[in-house]
């Protein structure tokens, strides 16, 4: 019995990997000045241009339960099982919609809260898809997903809090008080919260954090580091240059997806690390 892997469009992943590993990506939707787009409709440059010129902050929505149910029905029509891995419940109801849909389908579906987003979500999805392709059992795949999850870190640098404030996410980032719109901040996403770990004025806040994170990697067994960004900020290149010596595999630096760019805003970046 084959196992098929499903995720959502808050994953940032090379298109070739999606095709190679036969991963099904269910898109979130984005409303921009009254026009509804699938998260997968616009490439990074197109989205950034539309976001900057829009009258209001774009609004993102999770996939409907019915869409998930249809995907599961289609994938399970040949008797296949499905493992469906999604962004953290802290930031979206997507994983709950997937769980509800799993109760409406005859397909054997296991829904996983990755507790991450972006390329940190990719780590779990790619691991699961590779194992599924190699014929691993569901139990083996689920155990490996858990191992990847427990050995992953994700930090987000936000250049402006304007989008987080407008999108209502600011309350989910703990420790933020007063008017911080002029601050640069670093957030860490954990299983429990999106927590502020650094704040300061000016881009030196970001470079200083990268330098400190570099030191924290000394002596640790790093499997993979990934960088994502919104609007190609120079800090992404700086982080790649500084962190590459700590991992054998080339650091992949990619434009983040439209949903994350909506809330993180222009100039945002993320550093994600998977440890052995």
C-alpha positions in Angstrom: 0.0 0.0 0.0 1.5 3.3 -1.1 1.7 6.4 1.1 1.2 9.9 -0.3 2.3 13.2 1.3 0.2 16.3 1.4 1.2 19.8 2.7 0.0 23.4 2.3 1.4 26.4 0.5 3.1 27.9 3.5 5.9 25.6 2.7 8.8 27.2 0.9 10.3 24.6 -1.4 12.0 24.2 -4.7 9.4 23.4 -7.4 11.6 20.5 -8.7 11.3 18.7 -5.3 7.5 18.9 -5.3 7.5 17.1 -8.7 10.3 14.7 -7.9 8.8 13.5 -4.7 5.1 13.7 -5.8 4.1 16.0 -3.0 0.6 17.5 -3.1 0.4 21.1 -2.0 -3.0 22.5 -1.0 -3.0 26.3 -1.5 -4.1 28.9 1.0 -5.9 31.9 -0.6 -5.0 35.6 -0.5 -7.4 38.5 -1.1 -5.7 41.6 -2.6 -8.0 44.6 -3.1 -11.0 42.4 -3.7 -9.3 39.9 -6.0 -8.9 36.4 -4.7 -5.7 34.5 -5.5 -4.4 31.1 -4.6 -1.2 31.3 -2.7 0.5 29.4 -5.6 -0.8 31.8 -8.3 1.8 34.5 -7.9 5.5 34.3 -7.8 7.5 36.3 -5.3 8.1 39.3 -7.4 4.5 39.6 -8.6 3.2 39.2 -5.1 5.5 41.8 -3.5 4.6 44.3 -6.2 0.8 43.7 -5.6 1.2 43.9 -1.8 3.1 47.2 -2.0 0.6 48.8 -4.3 -2.5 47.5 -2.6 -4.7 49.8 -0.6 -5.1 47.4 2.2 -3.0 44.6 3.7 -3.8 41.4 1.8 -5.9 38.9 3.7 -5.0 35.2 3.9 -7.4 32.3 4.4 -6.8 28.7 5.2 -8.1 26.0 2.7 -11.7 25.0 3.2 -12.4 21.7 4.8 -14.1 20.6 1.6 -11.0 21.2 -0.4 -8.9 19.0 1.9 -11.6 16.3 1.8 -11.6 16.3 -2.1 -7.8 16.0 -2.1 -7.9 13.1 0.3 -10.6 11.4 -1.7 -8.6 11.7 -4.9 -5.3 10.5 -3.4 -6.9 7.6 -1.6 -9.0 6.4 -4.5 -6.4 3.7 -5.3 -6.2 2.6 -1.7 -3.2 4.8 -0.8 -2.8 6.2 2.7 -2.1 9.9 3.2 0.1 11.7 5.7 -0.8 15.4 5.7 1.7 17.8 7.2 0.9 21.5 7.9 1.9 24.8 9.3 1.8 25.3 13.0 -1.6 25.8 14.6 -0.2 28.8 16.4 -0.4 30.8 13.2 -3.4 29.3 11.3 -6.4 27.0 11.5 -5.1 25.0 8.5 -4.1 21.9 10.4 -7.5 21.8 12.1 -9.3 22.1 8.8 -7.2 19.2 7.6 -8.2 17.2 10.7 -11.8 17.9 10.1 -11.5 16.8 6.5 -9.8 13.6 7.5 -13.1 12.6 9.3 -15.1 13.2 6.1 -13.1 11.0 3.8 -12.8 7.2 3.4 -9.1 7.6 2.9 -6.8 6.6 5.7 -5.4 10.1 6.6 -2.9 11.0 9.3 -2.7 14.8 10.0 0.5 16.3 11.5 1.0 19.7 13.0 4.6 20.4 11.9 4.8 23.2 14.5 6.7 25.2 11.9 6.3 27.0 8.6 8.4 27.8 5.5 11.5 25.7 4.9 11.3 24.3 8.4 8.0 22.7 7.3 9.9 21.5 4.2 12.3 19.5 6.3 9.5 17.3 7.6 7.6 17.1 4.3 10.7 16.1 2.2 11.8 13.6 4.8 8.4 12.0 4.7 8.1 12.0 0.9 11.6 10.5 0.5 10.8 7.7 2.9 7.4 7.1 1.3 9.0 6.8 -2.1 11.5 4.3 -0.7 8.6 2.1 0.7 8.8 2.9 4.4 5.9 2.1 6.6 3.6 4.8 8.0 5.0 4.1 11.5 8.6 4.6 10.2 7.6 7.8 8.5 5.8 9.3 11.5 8.7 8.5 13.8 11.1 10.2 11.4 8.9 13.3 11.1 8.9 13.6 14.9 12.7 13.3 15.0 13.1 16.1 12.4 10.6 18.3 14.3 12.5 17.9 17.5 15.8 18.8 15.9 14.7 21.9 14.1 15.0 25.6 14.9 13.3 28.6 13.2 14.1 32.3 13.7 12.4 35.1 11.8 13.8 38.6 11.4 11.1 41.3 10.9 12.2 44.6 9.4 8.9 46.4 10.1 6.0 45.4 12.4 3.4 47.2 10.2 2.1 44.0 8.6 2.1 42.0 11.8 0.1 44.8 13.5 -2.4 45.1 10.6 -2.8 41.3 10.3 -3.5 40.8 14.0 -0.5 38.6 14.6 1.4 41.0 16.9 -0.4 39.6 19.9 0.9 36.2 19.2 4.5 37.4 19.5 5.1 37.5 23.3 7.1 40.2 25.1 6.1 43.0 22.7 5.1 46.2 24.5 4.8 49.8 23.5 5.3 51.2 20.1 7.8 48.9 18.4 7.0 49.8 14.8 10.4 51.4 14.3 12.3 48.4 15.7 13.9 45.4 14.0 13.1 42.2 15.8 14.0 38.6 15.8 11.3 36.1 16.7 11.7 32.4 17.4 8.9 30.0 16.5 8.5 27.1 19.0 5.7 24.6 19.5 4.1 26.9 22.0 4.6 30.5 20.8 6.1 33.0 18.4 8.4 34.7 20.9 10.6 37.8 20.6 14.2 37.1 21.3 15.9 40.3 20.1 14.9 43.8 19.3 16.8 46.9 18.3 17.0 49.8 15.9 18.8 49.6 12.6 19.9 46.7 10.4 22.9 46.1 12.8 20.3 44.3 15.0 20.1 41.6 12.3 23.8 41.3 11.5 24.6 41.1 15.2 22.1 38.4 15.7 23.5 36.4 12.8 27.0 36.7 14.3 25.7 35.4 17.6 23.8 32.6 16.0 26.9 31.6 14.1 28.7 31.2 17.4 25.9 29.1 18.8 26.4 26.5 16.0 30.0 25.8 17.1 30.3 22.2 18.2 26.8 21.2 17.1 26.1 18.6 14.3 24.2 20.6 11.7 22.4 18.7 9.0 20.9 21.5 7.0 20.5 25.3 7.1 17.9 27.2 5.0 17.2 30.9 4.5 14.0 32.5 3.2 13.3 36.1 2.6 10.7 38.7 1.4 12.0 41.3 -0.9 15.6 40.1 -1.2 17.1 41.9 1.9 20.9 41.9 1.9 20.8 40.2 5.3 19.9 37.0 3.6 23.2 36.9 1.7 25.1 37.9 4.8 23.5 35.1 6.8 24.3 32.5 4.1 27.9 33.6 3.9 28.4 33.5 7.7 26.6 30.2 8.3 27.7 28.1 5.3 31.0 26.9 7.0 28.9 25.1 9.6 27.1 22.8 7.2 28.3 20.6 4.4 25.1 20.9 2.3 24.8 24.1 0.4 22.5 26.6 2.2 19.3 27.1 0.1 18.1 30.7 0.0 14.6 31.2 -1.4 11.9 33.9 -1.7 9.3 33.0 0.9 5.7 32.2 -0.1 3.0 34.8 -0.4 1.2 34.0 2.9 4.3 34.4 5.0 5.4 37.5 3.1 1.9 39.1 3.8 2.4 38.8 7.6 6.1 39.2 8.0 6.3 42.2 5.6 9.0 43.5 3.3 12.6 42.9 4.3 11.8 39.9 6.5 14.0 36.9 6.5 14.1 33.5 8.2 16.9 31.2 9.3 16.0 27.6 9.7 18.3 24.8 11.0 17.9 21.1 11.2 20.4 19.3 13.5 21.5 15.7 13.4 
